[in-house]
Amino acid sequence: MFAVGLLDVVANGLFVAASTRSLLSLVAVLGSIYPVVTVVLAHLVHGERITRIQVAGVTVALAGVVLVSAG
């Protein structure tokens, strides 16, 4: 449990550092797609199947990142 807490603190610190060095609109969007990472890691680590709705959600989330970073 200590490692999980430590990783959470590190992640929050990196988010704050990125917020001060980059566009907050882009950092916030990238930070909000953590469920995509969860889906991918569940597939890679545990061999869970990715459903069609999850694929659609990942696609829409990544398309949103592209739109925000382009505009």
Contact map, one row per residue, 1 for C-alpha under 8 A:
11111000000000000000000000000000000000000000000000000000000000000000000
11111100000000000000000000000000000000000000000000000000000000000000000
11111110000000000000000000000000000000000000000000000000000000000000000
11111111000000000000000000000000000000000000000000000000000000000000000
11111111100000000000000000000000000000000000000000000000000000000000000
01111111110000000000000000000000000000000000000000000000000000000000000
00111111111000000000000000000000000000000000000000000000000000000000000
00011111111100000000000000000000000000000000000000000000000000000000000
00001111111110000000000000000000000000000000000000000000000000000000000
00000111111111000000000000000000000000000000000000000000000000000000000
00000011111111100000000000000000000000000000000000000000000000000000000
00000001111111110000000000000000000000000000000000000000000000000000000
00000000111111111000000000000000000000000000000000000000000000000000000
00000000011111111100000000000000000000000000000000000000000000000000000
00000000001111111110000000100010000000000000000000000000000000000000000
00000000000111111111000000000000000000000000000000000000000000000000000
00000000000011111111100000000000000000000000000000000000000000000000000
00000000000001111111110100100000000000000000000000000000000000000000000
00000000000000111111111100110000000000000000000000000000000000000000000
00000000000000011111111100000000000000000000000000000000000000000000000
00000000000000001111111000000000000000000000000000000000000000000000000
00000000000000000111111101100000000000000000000000000000000000000000000
00000000000000000011111111100000000000000000000000000000000000000000000
00000000000000000111011111110000000000000000000000000000000000000000000
00000000000000000000001111111000000000000000000000000000000000000001000
00000000000000000000011111111100000000000000000000000000000000001001100
00000000000000100110011111111110000000000000000000000000000000000000000
00000000000000000010000111111111000000000000000000000000000000000000000
00000000000000000000000011111111100000000000000000000000000000001001000
00000000000000000000000001111111110000000000000000000000000000001000000
00000000000000100000000000111111110000000000000000000000000000000000000
00000000000000000000000000011111111000000000000000000000000000000000000
00000000000000000000000000001111111110000000000000000000000010000000000
00000000000000000000000000000111111111000000000000000000000000000000000
00000000000000000000000000000001111111100000000000000000000000000000000
00000000000000000000000000000000111111110000000000000000010010000000000
00000000000000000000000000000000111111111000000000000000000000000000000
00000000000000000000000000000000011111111100000000000000000000000000000
00000000000000000000000000000000001111111110000001000100000000000000000
00000000000000000000000000000000000111111111000000000000000000000000000
00000000000000000000000000000000000011111111110000000000000000000000000
00000000000000000000000000000000000001111111111100000000000000000000000
00000000000000000000000000000000000000111111111111000000000000000000000
00000000000000000000000000000000000000011111111100000000000000000000000
00000000000000000000000000000000000000001111111000000000000000000000000
00000000000000000000000000000000000000001111111100000000000000000000000
00000000000000000000000000000000000000000111111110000000000000000000000
00000000000000000000000000000000000000000111011111000000000000000000000
00000000000000000000000000000000000000000010001111100000000000000000000
00000000000000000000000000000000000000100010000111110110000000000000000
00000000000000000000000000000000000000000000000011111110000000000000000
00000000000000000000000000000000000000000000000001111111000000000000000
00000000000000000000000000000000000000000000000000111111100000000000000
00000000000000000000000000000000000000100000000001111111110000000000000
00000000000000000000000000000000000000000000000001111111111000000000000
00000000000000000000000000000000000000000000000000011111111100000000000
00000000000000000000000000000000000000000000000000001111111110000000000
00000000000000000000000000000000000100000000000000000111111111000000000
00000000000000000000000000000000000000000000000000000011111111100000000
00000000000000000000000000000000000000000000000000000001111111110000000
00000000000000000000000000000000100100000000000000000000111111111000000
00000000000000000000000000000000000000000000000000000000011111111100000
00000000000000000000000000000000000000000000000000000000001111111110000
00000000000000000000000000000000000000000000000000000000000111111111000
00000000000000000000000001001100000000000000000000000000000011111111100
00000000000000000000000000000000000000000000000000000000000001111111110
00000000000000000000000000000000000000000000000000000000000000111111111
00000000000000000000000011001000000000000000000000000000000000011111111
00000000000000000000000001000000000000000000000000000000000000001111111
00000000000000000000000000000000000000000000000000000000000000000111111
00000000000000000000000000000000000000000000000000000000000000000011111
